[in-house]
Amino acid sequence: MTEHFDAELINGIALAFEGDAVYSMYIRRHLIFQGLTKASQLHRLATHYVSAKAQAMLVSKLLEEGRLTDKEEAIYRRGRNAKSYTKAKNTDIITYHMSTGFEAVMGYLHMTEQHSRLEELIAWCIAAVESKP
């Protein structure tokens, strides 16, 4: 079900909330398609992709390599700079804010139905994580 809305009016935390779920779903599906079926194994491996530390590393590389559009960079900054009322778990505050910005981009692309762009970025992220020693 798609609602009509202006994505510009959605705050960075709400975009990140959506993006966290969407990115996590794609990663879980990727791992299952690799033939992994044990819940403990799936959870452990998923953290290599979805942890705040992993997402901060990925968004840093995306920015460094100029892979985000100007609009996506603006959404990243909106998410990164959003006032969060939750504490960072198992990471420092800068990493946490960077991962929130990463999730905001994913949420924005999903909510604006830019599915091919979303999948392009997620495929790049999967390749980046899997090529890391």
DSSP file (Angstrom, degrees, kcal/mol; ACC not computed):
  #  RESIDUE AA STRUCTURE BP1 BP2  ACC     N-H-->O    O-->H-N    N-H-->O    O-->H-N    TCO  KAPPA ALPHA  PHI   PSI    X-CA   Y-CA   Z-CA
    1    1 A M              0   0    0      0, 0.0     2,-0.5     0, 0.0     0, 0.0   0.000 360.0 360.0 360.0 123.8    0.0    0.0    0.0
    2    2 A T        -     0   0    0      2,-0.0     2,-0.3     0, 0.0   109,-0.0  -0.916 360.0-155.7-110.4 128.8    1.5    3.3   -1.0
    3    3 A E        -     0   0    0     -2,-0.5     2,-0.6     1,-0.0     0, 0.0  -0.694  22.8-116.3 -95.2 151.9    0.4    6.6    0.5
    4    4 A H        +     0   0    0     -2,-0.3     2,-0.3     2,-0.0    -2,-0.0  -0.805  56.3 137.1 -88.2 126.8    0.7    9.9   -1.2
    5    5 A F        -     0   0    0     -2,-0.6     2,-0.7     5,-0.0     3,-0.1  -0.954  58.0-104.2-157.3 169.0    3.1   12.1    0.7
    6    6 A D    >   -     0   0    0     -2,-0.3     3,-2.4     1,-0.1     4,-0.3  -0.924  22.5-156.3-105.0 110.5    5.9   14.5    0.2
    7    7 A A  G >  S+     0   0    0     -2,-0.7     3,-1.2     1,-0.3    -1,-0.1   0.741  90.6  70.0 -59.1 -22.8    9.2   12.7    1.2
    8    8 A E  G 3  S+     0   0    0      1,-0.2    -1,-0.3    -3,-0.1    -2,-0.0   0.742  94.7  55.1 -66.3 -21.2   10.7   16.1    1.9
    9    9 A L  G <  S+     0   0    0     -3,-2.4     2,-0.5     2,-0.1    -1,-0.2   0.538  86.1  96.2 -89.9  -6.6    8.4   16.5    4.9
   10   10 A I  S <  S-     0   0    0     -3,-1.2    98,-0.0    -4,-0.3    -5,-0.0  -0.719  76.5-125.1 -88.3 128.9    9.5   13.2    6.5
   11   11 A N     >  -     0   0    0     -2,-0.5     4,-2.1     1,-0.1     3,-0.2  -0.245  21.8-107.7 -73.1 163.1   12.2   13.7    9.2
   12   12 A G  H  > S+     0   0    0     66,-0.3     4,-2.3     1,-0.2    67,-0.2   0.816 116.7  54.5 -60.0 -35.9   15.6   11.9    9.1
   13   13 A I  H  > S+     0   0    0      2,-0.2     4,-2.2     1,-0.2    -1,-0.2   0.908 109.1  47.7 -67.6 -41.1   14.8    9.6   12.0
   14   14 A A  H  > S+     0   0    0     -3,-0.2     4,-1.9     2,-0.2    -2,-0.2   0.899 111.9  50.0 -66.8 -39.9   11.6    8.4   10.3
   15   15 A L  H  X S+     0   0    0     -4,-2.1     4,-2.8     1,-0.2    -2,-0.2   0.909 111.7  49.0 -62.4 -41.2   13.4    7.8    7.0
   16   16 A A  H  X S+     0   0    0     -4,-2.3     4,-2.8     2,-0.2    -2,-0.2   0.865 105.8  57.2 -66.5 -36.1   16.1    5.9    8.9
   17   17 A F  H  X S+     0   0    0     -4,-2.2     4,-1.3     2,-0.2    -1,-0.2   0.930 113.0  40.5 -58.8 -46.3   13.4    3.8   10.7
   18   18 A E  H  X S+     0   0    0     -4,-1.9     4,-2.4     1,-0.2    -2,-0.2   0.925 115.0  52.1 -65.8 -46.2   12.1    2.7    7.3
   19   19 A G  H  X S+     0   0    0     -4,-2.8     4,-2.8     1,-0.2     5,-0.3   0.846 103.8  57.0 -63.0 -36.2   15.6    2.3    5.9
   20   20 A D  H  X S+     0   0    0     -4,-2.8     4,-2.0     1,-0.2    -1,-0.2   0.933 111.3  43.1 -59.3 -47.3   16.7    0.1    8.7
   21   21 A A  H  X S+     0   0    0     -4,-1.3     4,-2.2    -5,-0.2    -2,-0.2   0.919 116.5  46.8 -66.0 -45.1   13.9   -2.4    8.0
   22   22 A V  H  X S+     0   0    0     -4,-2.4     4,-2.2     2,-0.2    -2,-0.2   0.946 114.6  45.0 -65.6 -49.7   14.3   -2.3    4.2
   23   23 A Y  H  X S+     0   0    0     -4,-2.8     4,-2.3     1,-0.2    -1,-0.2   0.918 113.5  51.1 -61.3 -43.8   18.1   -2.7    4.2
   24   24 A S  H  X S+     0   0    0     -4,-2.0     4,-2.8    -5,-0.3    -1,-0.2   0.899 108.5  51.9 -60.4 -41.7   17.9   -5.5    6.8
   25   25 A M  H  X S+     0   0    0     -4,-2.2     4,-2.5     2,-0.2    -1,-0.2   0.926 109.9  48.3 -62.6 -45.2   15.3   -7.3    4.8
   26   26 A Y  H  X S+     0   0    0     -4,-2.2     4,-2.4     1,-0.2    -1,-0.2   0.908 113.2  48.0 -61.7 -41.3   17.5   -7.2    1.6
   27   27 A I  H  X S+     0   0    0     -4,-2.3     4,-2.5     2,-0.2    -2,-0.2   0.923 111.4  49.7 -66.6 -44.0   20.5   -8.4    3.6
   28   28 A R  H  X S+     0   0    0     -4,-2.8     4,-2.4     1,-0.2    -2,-0.2   0.924 111.9  48.4 -60.3 -44.0   18.5  -11.3    5.2
   29   29 A R  H  X S+     0   0    0     -4,-2.5     4,-2.6     1,-0.2    -1,-0.2   0.918 110.0  52.5 -62.2 -43.5   17.2  -12.3    1.8
   30   30 A H  H  X S+     0   0    0     -4,-2.4     4,-0.8     1,-0.2    -2,-0.2   0.924 111.1  46.6 -57.6 -46.6   20.7  -12.2    0.4
   31   31 A L  H ><>S+     0   0    0     -4,-2.5     5,-1.6     1,-0.2     3,-0.6   0.902 112.0  49.8 -66.0 -40.9   22.1  -14.5    3.2
   32   32 A I  H ><5S+     0   0    0     -4,-2.4     3,-2.0     1,-0.2    -1,-0.2   0.903 107.4  54.7 -64.0 -40.5   19.2  -16.9    2.8
   33   33 A F  H 3<5S+     0   0    0     -4,-2.6    -1,-0.2     1,-0.3    -2,-0.2   0.687  97.7  65.4 -66.9 -16.8   19.8  -17.1   -0.9
   34   34 A Q  T <<5S-     0   0    0     -4,-0.8    -1,-0.3    -3,-0.6    -2,-0.2   0.511 126.1-102.9 -78.8  -4.5   23.4  -18.0   -0.1
   35   35 A G  T < 5S+     0   0    0     -3,-2.0     2,-0.3     1,-0.3    -3,-0.2   0.518  74.9 143.5  96.4   6.6   22.0  -21.2    1.4
   36   36 A L      < +     0   0    0     -5,-1.6    -1,-0.3     1,-0.1    -2,-0.1  -0.640  11.1 158.2 -82.0 135.3   22.2  -20.2    5.0
   37   37 A T        +     0   0    0     -2,-0.3     2,-0.4    -3,-0.1    -1,-0.1   0.562  35.9 101.6-132.5 -16.6   19.4  -21.4    7.1
   38   38 A K     >  -     0   0    0      1,-0.1     4,-2.9     2,-0.0     5,-0.2  -0.608  63.5-142.0 -79.3 128.9   20.4  -21.5   10.8
   39   39 A A  H  > S+     0   0    0     -2,-0.4     4,-2.8     1,-0.2     5,-0.2   0.893 100.1  50.0 -57.6 -43.9   19.1  -18.5   12.7
   40   40 A S  H  > S+     0   0    0      1,-0.2     4,-2.2     2,-0.2    -1,-0.2   0.897 113.6  46.3 -64.5 -39.3   22.2  -18.0   14.8
   41   41 A Q  H  > S+     0   0    0      2,-0.2     4,-2.5     1,-0.2     5,-0.2   0.909 112.9  49.7 -67.7 -43.4   24.4  -18.1   11.7
   42   42 A L  H  X S+     0   0    0     -4,-2.9     4,-2.5     2,-0.2    -2,-0.2   0.930 112.5  47.1 -60.9 -46.4   22.1  -15.8    9.8
   43   43 A H  H  X S+     0   0    0     -4,-2.8     4,-1.4    -5,-0.2    -2,-0.2   0.927 113.0  48.4 -63.1 -45.5   22.1  -13.3   12.7
   44   44 A R  H  < S+     0   0    0     -4,-2.2     4,-0.4    -5,-0.2     3,-0.3   0.928 116.0  43.1 -61.9 -46.4   25.8  -13.4   13.2
   45   45 A L  H >< S+     0   0    0     -4,-2.5     3,-1.4     1,-0.2     4,-0.4   0.865 106.7  61.3 -69.3 -36.0   26.6  -12.9    9.5
   46   46 A A  H >X S+     0   0    0     -4,-2.5     4,-2.5     1,-0.3     3,-1.8   0.849  93.1  65.5 -59.6 -33.9   23.9  -10.2    9.1
   47   47 A T  H 3X S+     0   0    0     -4,-1.4     4,-1.5     1,-0.3     7,-0.3   0.774  89.2  66.5 -63.0 -24.1   25.7   -8.0   11.6
   48   48 A H  H <4 S+     0   0    0     -3,-1.4    -1,-0.3    -4,-0.4    -2,-0.2   0.762 116.0  28.3 -64.4 -22.7   28.6   -7.7    9.1
   49   49 A Y  H <4 S+     0   0    0     -3,-1.8    -2,-0.2    -4,-0.4    -1,-0.2   0.771 128.1  37.0-104.0 -37.1   26.3   -5.8    6.9
   50   50 A V  H  < S+     0   0    0     -4,-2.5    -3,-0.2     4,-0.1    -2,-0.1   0.468  81.8 111.8-107.2  -2.9   23.8   -4.1    9.2
   51   51 A S  S  X S-     0   0    0     -4,-1.5     4,-2.8    -5,-0.3     5,-0.2  -0.307  77.9-114.5 -67.4 157.5   25.7   -3.0   12.2
   52   52 A A  H  > S+     0   0    0      1,-0.2     4,-2.5     2,-0.2     5,-0.2   0.896 118.7  53.2 -57.6 -40.3   26.2    0.7   12.8
   53   53 A K  H  > S+     0   0    0      2,-0.2     4,-2.0     1,-0.2    -1,-0.2   0.922 110.7  45.8 -62.6 -44.9   29.9    0.2   12.3
   54   54 A A  H  > S+     0   0    0     -7,-0.3     4,-2.5     2,-0.2    -2,-0.2   0.924 114.0  48.2 -64.3 -44.7   29.4   -1.6    8.9
   55   55 A Q  H  X S+     0   0    0     -4,-2.8     4,-2.7     1,-0.2     5,-0.2   0.878 110.4  51.4 -66.1 -37.4   26.9    1.0    7.7
   56   56 A A  H  X S+     0   0    0     -4,-2.5     4,-1.9    -5,-0.2    -1,-0.2   0.900 111.3  48.2 -65.0 -40.1   29.2    3.9    8.7
   57   57 A M  H  X S+     0   0    0     -4,-2.0     4,-2.1    -5,-0.2    -2,-0.2   0.922 112.8  48.8 -63.8 -44.3   32.0    2.3    6.8
   58   58 A L  H  X S+     0   0    0     -4,-2.5     4,-2.7     1,-0.2    -2,-0.2   0.924 111.7  46.9 -63.7 -45.7   29.8    1.8    3.7
   59   59 A V  H  X S+     0   0    0     -4,-2.7     4,-2.4     1,-0.2    -1,-0.2   0.863 109.5  55.3 -68.2 -33.0   28.4    5.3    3.7
   60   60 A S  H  X S+     0   0    0     -4,-1.9     4,-2.8    -5,-0.2    -1,-0.2   0.935 111.2  44.5 -61.0 -45.2   31.9    6.7    4.1
   61   61 A K  H  X S+     0   0    0     -4,-2.1     4,-2.6     2,-0.2     6,-0.2   0.901 111.4  53.0 -66.4 -41.6   33.0    4.7    1.0
   62   62 A L  H  <>S+     0   0    0     -4,-2.7     5,-2.8     2,-0.2     6,-0.6   0.920 114.4  42.5 -58.5 -43.8   29.9    5.8   -1.0
   63   63 A L  H ><5S+     0   0    0     -4,-2.4     3,-1.3     3,-0.2    -2,-0.2   0.928 113.3  51.8 -68.7 -46.2   30.6    9.4   -0.2
   64   64 A E  H 3<5S+     0   0    0     -4,-2.8    -2,-0.2     1,-0.3    -1,-0.2   0.890 113.8  43.9 -56.0 -42.7   34.4    9.1   -0.9
   65   65 A E  T 3<5S-     0   0    0     -4,-2.6    -1,-0.3    -5,-0.2    -2,-0.2   0.416 110.6-121.2 -87.2   1.3   33.7    7.5   -4.3
   66   66 A G  T < 5 +     0   0    0     -3,-1.3    -3,-0.2    -4,-0.3    -4,-0.1   0.841  65.8 140.9  65.2  33.9   31.0   10.0   -5.2
   67   67 A R      < +     0   0    0     -5,-2.8     2,-0.3    -6,-0.2    -4,-0.2   0.604  46.7  80.3 -86.3 -12.5   28.4    7.2   -5.6
   68   68 A L  S    S-     0   0    0     -6,-0.6     2,-0.0    -5,-0.1     0, 0.0  -0.736  80.1-123.6 -95.7 144.7   25.5    9.2   -4.0
   69   69 A T     >  -     0   0    0     -2,-0.3     4,-2.5     1,-0.1     5,-0.2  -0.284  32.9-102.3 -71.9 168.4   23.6   11.8   -5.9
   70   70 A D  H  > S+     0   0    0      1,-0.2     4,-2.1     2,-0.2     5,-0.1   0.907 125.6  50.7 -58.0 -41.4   23.3   15.3   -4.5
   71   71 A K  H  > S+     0   0    0      2,-0.2     4,-2.3     1,-0.2    -1,-0.2   0.917 109.8  49.1 -63.8 -44.3   19.8   14.5   -3.3
   72   72 A E  H  > S+     0   0    0      1,-0.2     4,-2.6     2,-0.2    -1,-0.2   0.880 109.8  52.1 -64.2 -37.9   21.0   11.3   -1.6
   73   73 A E  H  X S+     0   0    0     -4,-2.5     4,-2.4     2,-0.2    -1,-0.2   0.899 109.0  50.4 -64.2 -39.4   23.8   13.2    0.1
   74   74 A A  H  X S+     0   0    0     -4,-2.1     4,-2.2     2,-0.2    -2,-0.2   0.903 111.3  48.1 -64.2 -40.8   21.3   15.8    1.4
   75   75 A I  H  X S+     0   0    0     -4,-2.3     4,-2.5     2,-0.2     5,-0.2   0.905 109.5  53.7 -65.5 -41.3   19.1   13.0    2.7
   76   76 A Y  H  X S+     0   0    0     -4,-2.6     4,-3.1     1,-0.2     5,-0.2   0.942 110.1  46.7 -56.3 -48.9   22.2   11.4    4.3
   77   77 A R  H  X S+     0   0    0     -4,-2.4     4,-2.6     1,-0.2    -1,-0.2   0.883 109.8  54.2 -62.9 -38.0   23.0   14.7    6.1
   78   78 A R  H  X S+     0   0    0     -4,-2.2     4,-0.6     2,-0.2   -66,-0.3   0.928 114.3  40.9 -61.7 -44.2   19.4   15.0    7.2
   79   79 A G  H >< S+     0   0    0     -4,-2.5     3,-0.6    22,-0.2    22,-0.2   0.915 115.7  49.9 -68.8 -43.7   19.5   11.6    8.8
   80   80 A R  H 3< S+     0   0    0     -4,-3.1    -2,-0.2     1,-0.2    -1,-0.2   0.881 116.1  42.0 -62.6 -39.0   23.0   12.0   10.2
   81   81 A N  H 3< S+     0   0    0     -4,-2.6    -1,-0.2    -5,-0.2    -2,-0.2   0.487  86.7 120.5 -90.0  -3.6   22.1   15.4   11.8
   82   82 A A  S << S-     0   0    0     -3,-0.6     2,-0.6    -4,-0.6    18,-0.1  -0.315  73.1-109.4 -65.2 143.0   18.7   14.4   13.1
   83   83 A K        -     0   0    0      2,-0.0     2,-0.4     1,-0.0    -1,-0.1  -0.626  38.4-162.0 -74.6 117.5   18.1   14.7   16.8
   84   84 A S        -     0   0    0     -2,-0.6    13,-0.0     2,-0.1    -1,-0.0  -0.842  19.1-163.7-105.3 139.5   17.9   11.2   18.1
   85   85 A Y        +     0   0    0     -2,-0.4     2,-0.3     2,-0.1    -1,-0.1   0.247  68.7  82.4-104.1  11.7   16.4   10.4   21.5
   86   86 A T  S    S-     0   0    0      3,-0.0     2,-0.3     0, 0.0    -2,-0.1  -0.830  79.8-116.1-112.8 156.1   17.9    6.9   21.7
   87   87 A K        -     0   0    0     -2,-0.3     2,-0.3     1,-0.1    -2,-0.1  -0.619  30.5-105.8 -89.9 148.8   21.3    6.0   22.8
   88   88 A A        -     0   0    0     -2,-0.3     2,-0.5     3,-0.1     3,-0.2  -0.570  34.4-143.9 -69.6 129.6   23.9    4.4   20.5
   89   89 A K  S    S-     0   0    0     -2,-0.3   -37,-0.2     1,-0.2     3,-0.1  -0.862  73.0 -12.5 -99.2 129.2   24.3    0.7   21.4
   90   90 A N  S    S+     0   0    0     -2,-0.5     2,-0.3     1,-0.1    -1,-0.2   0.706 123.0  70.0  60.1  24.5   27.7   -0.9   21.1
   91   91 A T  S    S-     0   0    0     -3,-0.2    -1,-0.1   -39,-0.1     2,-0.1  -0.981  84.7 -91.3-158.8 168.1   29.2    2.1   19.2
   92   92 A D     >  -     0   0    0     -2,-0.3     4,-2.2     1,-0.1     5,-0.1  -0.399  42.1-108.0 -82.6 165.9   30.2    5.7   19.5
   93   93 A I  H  > S+     0   0    0      1,-0.2     4,-2.5     2,-0.2     5,-0.2   0.832 115.7  53.8 -66.8 -34.8   27.9    8.5   18.7
   94   94 A I  H  > S+     0   0    0      2,-0.2     4,-2.4     1,-0.2    -1,-0.2   0.939 110.6  46.3 -66.4 -45.9   29.5    9.6   15.4
   95   95 A T  H  > S+     0   0    0      1,-0.2     4,-2.5     2,-0.2    -2,-0.2   0.911 112.4  52.3 -59.8 -42.8   29.3    6.1   14.0
   96   96 A Y  H  X S+     0   0    0     -4,-2.2     4,-2.0     1,-0.2    -2,-0.2   0.917 110.3  46.7 -60.5 -45.5   25.7    5.9   15.2
   97   97 A H  H  X S+     0   0    0     -4,-2.5     4,-2.0     2,-0.2    -1,-0.2   0.885 111.5  51.6 -66.5 -38.0   24.8    9.2   13.5
   98   98 A M  H  X S+     0   0    0     -4,-2.4     4,-2.2     2,-0.2    -2,-0.2   0.912 110.3  48.6 -64.3 -41.4   26.5    8.1   10.2
   99   99 A S  H  X S+     0   0    0     -4,-2.5     4,-2.6     1,-0.2    -1,-0.2   0.863 108.3  54.5 -68.2 -33.9   24.6    4.8   10.2
  100  100 A T  H  X S+     0   0    0     -4,-2.0     4,-2.1     2,-0.2    -1,-0.2   0.908 108.4  49.4 -63.0 -41.0   21.4    6.7   10.8
  101  101 A G  H  X S+     0   0    0     -4,-2.0     4,-1.8   -22,-0.2    -2,-0.2   0.903 109.9  51.3 -62.8 -41.9   22.2    8.8    7.7
  102  102 A F  H  X S+     0   0    0     -4,-2.2     4,-1.8     1,-0.2    -2,-0.2   0.939 111.4  47.1 -58.4 -48.8   22.9    5.7    5.7
  103  103 A E  H  X S+     0   0    0     -4,-2.6     4,-2.8     1,-0.2    -1,-0.2   0.849 106.5  58.6 -63.9 -34.6   19.5    4.2    6.8
  104  104 A A  H  X S+     0   0    0     -4,-2.1     4,-2.8     2,-0.2    -1,-0.2   0.899 105.0  50.2 -61.9 -40.2   17.8    7.5    5.9
  105  105 A V  H  X S+     0   0    0     -4,-1.8     4,-2.5     2,-0.2     5,-0.2   0.938 111.9  47.7 -62.3 -46.0   19.0    7.2    2.3
  106  106 A M  H  X S+     0   0    0     -4,-1.8     4,-2.1     1,-0.2    -2,-0.2   0.918 114.1  47.3 -61.3 -43.6   17.7    3.6    2.1
  107  107 A G  H  X S+     0   0    0     -4,-2.8     4,-3.0     2,-0.2     5,-0.2   0.902 111.1  51.1 -65.0 -41.5   14.4    4.7    3.6
  108  108 A Y  H  X S+     0   0    0     -4,-2.8     4,-2.0     2,-0.2     6,-0.2   0.936 110.8  47.9 -61.4 -47.6   14.1    7.7    1.3
  109  109 A L  H  <>S+     0   0    0     -4,-2.5     5,-2.8     1,-0.2    -1,-0.2   0.895 115.2  46.0 -62.4 -39.4   14.7    5.6   -1.8
  110  110 A H  H ><5S+     0   0    0     -4,-2.1     3,-1.5    -5,-0.2    -2,-0.2   0.934 113.2  48.1 -68.3 -46.0   12.2    3.0   -0.7
  111  111 A M  H 3<5S+     0   0    0     -4,-3.0    -2,-0.2     1,-0.3    -1,-0.2   0.782 112.5  48.8 -68.6 -26.4    9.5    5.5    0.2
  112  112 A T  T 3<5S-     0   0    0     -4,-2.0    -1,-0.3    -5,-0.2    -2,-0.2   0.268 114.5-119.3 -95.7  11.8    9.9    7.3   -3.1
  113  113 A E  T < 5 +     0   0    0     -3,-1.5     2,-1.1     1,-0.2     3,-0.2   0.797  64.0 146.6  57.2  35.2    9.7    4.0   -4.9
  114  114 A Q     >< +     0   0    0     -5,-2.8     4,-2.5    -6,-0.2    -1,-0.2  -0.492  15.7 156.3 -92.4  61.8   13.2    4.3   -6.4
  115  115 A H  H  >  +     0   0    0     -2,-1.1     4,-2.8     1,-0.2     5,-0.2   0.849  64.1  51.9 -64.4 -39.2   13.6    0.6   -6.2
  116  116 A S  H  > S+     0   0    0     -3,-0.2     4,-1.9     2,-0.2    -1,-0.2   0.908 113.1  45.8 -67.2 -38.0   16.2    0.1   -8.9
  117  117 A R  H  > S+     0   0    0      2,-0.2     4,-2.5     1,-0.2    -2,-0.2   0.920 112.6  51.3 -67.5 -42.7   18.4    2.7   -7.3
  118  118 A L  H  X S+     0   0    0     -4,-2.5     4,-2.5     1,-0.2    -2,-0.2   0.937 112.5  45.5 -56.8 -48.6   17.9    1.2   -3.9
  119  119 A E  H  X S+     0   0    0     -4,-2.8     4,-2.4     1,-0.2    -1,-0.2   0.836 109.8  55.4 -68.0 -32.6   18.8   -2.2   -5.2
  120  120 A E  H  X S+     0   0    0     -4,-1.9     4,-2.0    -5,-0.2    -1,-0.2   0.941 111.5  43.3 -62.7 -47.8   21.8   -0.8   -7.0
  121  121 A L  H  X S+     0   0    0     -4,-2.5     4,-2.4     2,-0.2    -2,-0.2   0.900 114.0  50.3 -66.5 -40.5   23.2    0.7   -3.8
  122  122 A I  H  X S+     0   0    0     -4,-2.5     4,-2.7     2,-0.2    -2,-0.2   0.908 109.5  50.9 -65.7 -40.9   22.4   -2.4   -1.7
  123  123 A A  H  X S+     0   0    0     -4,-2.4     4,-2.3     1,-0.2    -1,-0.2   0.903 110.8  49.6 -61.2 -40.5   24.2   -4.6   -4.3
  124  124 A W  H  X S+     0   0    0     -4,-2.0     4,-2.4     2,-0.2    -2,-0.2   0.919 111.1  49.5 -63.0 -43.3   27.2   -2.3   -4.1
  125  125 A C  H  X S+     0   0    0     -4,-2.4     4,-2.6     2,-0.2     5,-0.2   0.913 110.0  50.1 -63.2 -43.8   27.1   -2.5   -0.3
  126  126 A I  H  X S+     0   0    0     -4,-2.7     4,-2.6     1,-0.2    -1,-0.2   0.936 112.4  47.6 -60.3 -46.7   26.9   -6.3   -0.3
  127  127 A A  H  X S+     0   0    0     -4,-2.3     4,-1.5     1,-0.2    -1,-0.2   0.894 111.5  51.2 -61.9 -40.2   29.9   -6.4   -2.7
  128  128 A A  H  X S+     0   0    0     -4,-2.4     4,-0.6     2,-0.2    -2,-0.2   0.920 112.8  44.8 -64.8 -43.8   31.8   -4.0   -0.5
  129  129 A V  H >< S+     0   0    0     -4,-2.6     3,-0.8     1,-0.2    -2,-0.2   0.923 114.8  48.4 -65.8 -43.1   31.2   -6.0    2.7
  130  130 A E  H 3< S+     0   0    0     -4,-2.6    -1,-0.2     1,-0.2    -2,-0.2   0.695 109.2  52.3 -75.3 -18.2   32.0   -9.3    1.0
  131  131 A S  H 3< S+     0   0    0     -4,-1.5    -1,-0.2    -5,-0.2    -2,-0.2   0.549  86.0 104.1 -91.0  -7.6   35.3   -8.0   -0.6
  132  132 A K    <<        0   0    0     -3,-0.8    -3,-0.0    -4,-0.6    -4,-0.0  -0.583 360.0 360.0 -75.8 130.2   36.5   -6.7    2.7
  133  133 A P              0   0    0      0, 0.0    -1,-0.1     0, 0.0    -3,-0.1   0.516 360.0 360.0 -64.9 360.0   39.2   -9.1    4.2
